[in-house]
């Protein structure tokens, strides 16, 4: 989880501050680390996915919550006036940040259902 957090902040900083910056955009890696880390807090609720029968619904709810929190965090940290610009940053950086999880799943296999 820590590697994904750092990668997400780094990629967001490069893309948002470098490529998609607005005149009001002022941010750095430290601010993005703090806001993205706070937005990722609901991810710890994934432990509830271990409750029998709750697994699919719990994970879907947590994913939507995490995405919404990440969009708000990106928008606030980068001083964007547009939510769409924050969504674009999330869409561009999320695949890169998820890569460590994909690598782990490739080596360990899927979780038992």
C-alpha positions in Angstrom: 0.0 0.0 0.0 2.9 2.4 0.8 4.5 2.0 -2.7 1.2 2.6 -4.4 0.6 5.8 -2.3 4.1 7.2 -3.1 3.7 6.3 -6.8 0.3 7.9 -7.0 1.6 11.1 -5.4 4.6 11.2 -7.6 2.7 10.6 -10.8 0.0 13.1 -9.8 2.7 15.7 -9.2 4.3 15.2 -12.6 1.0 15.1 -14.5 -1.0 17.7 -12.6 1.7 20.3 -11.8 3.6 19.8 -15.0 1.1 19.0 -17.8 -2.4 19.9 -16.5 -1.6 22.9 -14.4 -3.8 26.0 -14.2 -2.7 29.4 -13.2 -3.8 28.7 -9.7 -2.0 25.3 -9.4 0.6 25.4 -6.7 1.5 22.1 -5.1 4.4 19.8 -4.3 5.0 16.2 -3.6 4.6 16.6 0.1 1.1 18.1 -0.2 0.0 15.4 -2.5 1.4 12.7 -0.2 -0.6 14.1 2.7 -3.9 14.5 0.7 -3.7 11.2 -1.1 -2.7 9.4 2.1 -5.8 10.9 3.8 -8.0 10.0 0.9 -6.7 6.4 1.0 -7.8 5.9 4.7 -11.1 4.1 3.7 -9.0 1.4 2.1 -8.4 -0.1 5.5 -12.1 -1.0 5.6 -11.2 -3.7 3.1 -10.6 -5.9 6.1 -14.4 -6.1 6.3 -14.3 -8.0 3.0 -13.2 -11.0 5.1 -16.7 -11.2 6.6 -18.5 -14.1 4.9 -21.1 -12.9 2.4 -20.0 -9.3 2.5 -17.0 -9.5 0.3 -18.2 -8.2 -3.1 -20.4 -5.4 -1.7 -17.9 -4.2 0.8 -15.1 -4.0 -1.8 -17.3 -2.2 -4.4 -18.4 0.3 -1.8 -14.8 0.9 -0.6 -13.6 1.4 -4.2 -16.2 4.0 -4.9 -15.4 5.8 -1.7 -11.7 5.7 -2.4 -12.2 7.1 -5.9 -14.4 9.9 -4.7 -12.0 10.8 -1.9 -9.1 10.7 -4.3 -10.8 13.1 -6.7 -11.6 15.5 -3.9 -8.0 15.3 -2.5 -6.5 16.0 -5.9 -8.8 18.9 -6.6 -8.1 20.5 -3.3 -4.3 19.9 -3.2 -3.9 21.3 -6.7 -6.3 24.2 -6.3 -8.3 23.1 -9.3 -11.6 24.9 -10.0 -12.8 22.0 -12.1 -13.7 18.5 -10.8 -13.2 17.2 -14.3 -9.6 18.2 -14.3 -9.1 16.3 -11.0 -10.9 13.3 -12.5 -8.5 13.4 -15.5 -5.5 13.4 -13.2 -6.9 10.4 -11.3 -7.6 8.5 -14.5 -4.1 9.1 -15.8 -2.3 8.2 -12.6 -4.4 5.3 -11.2 -3.2 2.6 -13.6 0.4 3.5 -12.7 -0.3 3.5 -9.0 -2.1 0.1 -9.2 0.8 -1.6 -10.8 2.4 -2.9 -7.5 -0.9 -4.7 -6.7 -1.0 -6.3 -10.1 2.5 -7.5 -9.8 1.8 -9.0 -6.3 -1.4 -10.7 -7.7 0.6 -12.1 -10.6 3.1 -13.7 -8.2 0.7 -14.8 -5.5 -2.4 -15.7 -7.5 -6.0 -14.5 -6.8 -7.4 -14.7 -3.3 -9.6 -17.7 -2.5 -13.3 -16.9 -3.0 
